[in-house]
């Protein structure tokens, strides 16, 4: 899925939101590695990254060509500050109305409106793809992210008290959230 918009951040800089392409493989892998080193709230650890720049480029190419999935990057001053994406839950009749949402932003870029912009871009893409529901899991201690998601219309529908097993913090509770897209 293709996407391209620009916004003005809280500090006046311009942020370009666009779909990540095959040519962005190296840069997207670099921001993935950076963001996963900065916080314990993301899905994996650096030593679990087993894909190459070329594999990341191929993954991004498939996302760009997909009518149902997207990987959006936020570019500020020529540098990627974060990424977000939507993935369909599955293709079977019972779940084809659902998509999942994930996001990661360079800690140095927190607080400028990039998270909200990427979230809105993914909501827009999910609606354009015809999904009726967008879902996410967020670590319960990540209060800023939860507040952002709630302000964009996501609601909590459950919790998984042992959703993540953190190497640093033990068990982490996950908040399960969803957004109805056909409202």
C-alpha positions in Angstrom: 0.0 0.0 0.0 1.3 3.4 -0.9 1.1 6.4 1.4 2.6 9.9 1.2 1.8 12.9 3.4 3.7 15.6 5.2 2.9 17.3 8.5 4.4 20.0 10.7 5.7 18.8 14.0 5.3 20.5 17.4 8.7 22.1 17.0 7.9 23.5 13.5 9.9 20.9 11.5 8.4 19.1 8.6 7.9 15.3 8.9 7.3 13.2 5.7 5.1 10.2 6.2 5.5 7.7 3.4 5.4 4.0 2.7 8.8 2.4 3.2 10.1 1.0 -0.1 12.6 -1.7 -1.0 15.3 1.0 -1.3 14.7 1.9 2.4 15.7 -1.6 3.6 19.0 -0.5 5.2 17.7 2.6 6.9 14.6 0.8 8.2 16.7 -2.0 9.6 18.9 0.6 11.3 15.9 2.3 12.9 14.5 -1.0 13.9 17.8 -1.9 15.7 18.0 1.5 17.3 14.4 1.6 18.7 14.6 -2.0 20.0 17.8 -1.1 21.9 16.1 2.0 23.5 13.1 0.5 25.2 11.9 -2.7 26.7 8.3 -2.2 25.4 8.8 -3.7 21.9 8.3 -7.3 20.8 11.9 -8.5 20.4 15.5 -8.1 21.4 18.4 -7.2 19.2 19.9 -10.6 19.4 16.7 -12.0 17.9 17.1 -9.9 14.7 18.1 -12.4 12.1 17.3 -10.6 8.8 19.5 -8.7 6.5 19.1 -5.4 4.7 18.2 -7.2 1.6 15.5 -9.2 3.4 14.2 -6.1 5.0 14.0 -4.5 1.5 12.1 -7.4 0.1 9.7 -7.3 3.1 9.1 -3.6 2.4 8.6 -4.2 -1.3 5.8 -6.7 -0.5 4.2 -4.2 1.9 4.3 -1.5 -0.8 2.7 -3.9 -3.4 0.1 -5.1 -0.9 -3.4 -3.6 -1.1 -4.0 -4.7 2.5 -0.8 -4.1 4.5 1.5 -1.1 4.9 4.8 0.0 6.5 4.9 3.7 7.0 8.1 5.6 7.9 8.4 9.1 9.4 11.3 11.1 8.0 12.5 14.3 9.6 15.5 16.2 8.3 16.3 13.4 5.9 16.5 10.8 8.7 14.0 8.1 9.7 12.6 8.9 13.1 10.2 6.0 13.4 8.0 3.4 11.6 4.6 2.0 12.0 2.6 -0.6 10.1 -0.6 -2.6 9.7 -0.8 -6.3 9.0 -3.9 -8.3 8.3 -4.7 -10.9 11.1 -5.5 -13.5 8.5 -7.3 -14.2 5.2 -10.0 -16.5 6.5 -13.6 -15.3 6.4 -13.8 -15.1 10.2 -10.8 -12.7 10.7 -10.3 -10.9 7.4 -12.0 -7.8 8.8 -9.2 -7.4 11.4 -5.7 -5.8 11.2 -2.9 -5.4 13.7 -1.0 -2.2 14.3 2.6 -1.8 15.5 4.8 1.3 16.0 8.3 2.2 17.1 9.9 5.6 17.3 13.5 6.8 18.1 13.4 7.9 21.7 15.1 11.2 20.7 12.0 11.9 18.6 9.4 11.3 21.3 7.1 14.2 22.1 7.0 15.9 18.8 3.8 14.4 17.4 5.4 11.6 15.3 3.6 8.8 17.2 0.2 10.4 16.7 1.0 11.1 13.0 2.1 7.5 12.4 -0.9 6.2 14.3 -3.3 8.3 12.2 -1.5 7.2 9.0 -2.0 3.6 9.9 -5.7 4.1 10.8 -6.2 5.8 7.4 -4.4 2.9 5.6 -6.5 0.3 7.5 -9.7 2.1 6.5 -8.6 2.4 2.9 -7.8 -1.4 2.9 -11.4 -2.1 4.1 -10.6 -3.4 7.5 -13.3 -3.0 10.1 -11.1 -3.3 13.2 -7.5 -2.3 14.1 -5.9 -4.0 17.1 -2.7 -3.6 19.1 -1.0 -4.8 22.3 0.8 -2.3 24.5 2.8 -2.8 27.7 0.7 -1.6 30.6 3.5 0.5 32.0 3.7 2.5 28.7 1.2 5.1 29.9 2.1 7.7 27.2 1.3 5.2 24.4 -1.9 4.1 26.0 -3.0 7.7 26.4 -2.2 8.3 22.7 -4.2 5.3 21.5 -7.2 6.2 23.7 -7.2 9.7 22.3 -7.3 8.3 18.8 -10.4 6.1 19.7 -8.8 2.8 20.7 -10.5 1.1 23.7 -9.2 -1.6 26.0 -10.8 -5.0 25.6 -8.6 -7.1 27.8 -5.3 -7.7 29.5 -2.7 -10.4 29.4 -0.9 -10.3 32.8 2.0 -12.3 31.5 2.1 -11.1 27.9 5.8 -10.4 27.7 8.7 -12.0 29.6 11.2 -9.2 29.9 14.8 -10.0 30.5 15.1 -6.8 32.5 11.7 -6.5 34.2 10.2 -10.0 34.5 6.6 -10.4 33.4 5.0 -7.5 31.7 1.2 -7.0 31.5 -0.1 -6.3 28.0 -3.2 -4.1 27.4 -5.2 -5.4 24.4 -6.8 -2.5 22.5 -9.0 -2.2 19.4 -10.4 0.5 17.2 -13.6 0.1 15.3 -12.9 1.6 11.8 -16.4 1.7 10.4 -17.8 4.3 12.9 
